[in-house]
Amino acid sequence: MSALSTDALDLQQDFFALFGLPRDFALDVDRLDQAYRDRQAQVHPDRHAHRSDAEKRVSMQWATQVNEAYR
């Protein structure tokens, strides 16, 4: 499924799941950083500037969700 699929966009998604990390108190910060960069590379709006308005909107929602999860 595409990273921008509206079916996959779940704004209530567990942040650990969003980054593909185990739910663990002792979080590997380097792994989190890499997962964040990888996910942003997939969904960042600049990467989807040539797409339809609807797809751009989904891209923005994904990027916002990824940024929120990273914080």
N, C-alpha and C positions, 0 to 999 in steps of 0.2 A: 504494500500500500504506500502511496506517495506520502512524503512528509507533510504535504499541504492538503491532504485529503480532509474534507470537512467532516467525513465520518470519523476520522481519527482525532479530531480536535475535541478534547474534553477539558474544559477549564477547571474542572474539579479533580483532575488527574493528580495522583500522588507525585510529588516532586522527585522522589527517588526513582519512580518508574519512568518519569519523563527523561531522566538522564541514564536510565538503565543501570542504576546502582542499587546495591543491597540496602535495605533499611537497617542501618547500623549507627550507633552513637559515635563510634570511632571512625568517622568519615575520612577517607583518603582524599585530601585536598587536591593533590596533583591529578588524581583520577577525575574528580569533580571538574576541575579547570579544563581538562581535555574533553570531557563529555559536553561541557558548556560550549566550547569552541566548535566541536563537531556538530552539535545540534544547531547552533547559530549559522554555521556554514550552509546547512540545509535550508533553513527557513528565513534567513534575513531578507527583508524587503528589496534590497538592492539587487539581489540575485534573481528576483522575480519581477523586475520592472517592466519586462516585455509582455507580461501575461495580462489576462483580462482584469477588469476592475474587481470582480468578485475574488479572483485568485490573489490579487494584491492585498485585498482586505483580510483574507485568511492568513496570508503571510505575515501581515502586521499583527494579527491576533496571536499567531504562533510565536513570533519574536517577543512580543510582550509577555506571554506566558513563560517563555524560556528565561527572560530577564528576571521576572518575578521569582521564579524557582531558584535561580542562582543566588539571589540575595539571601 
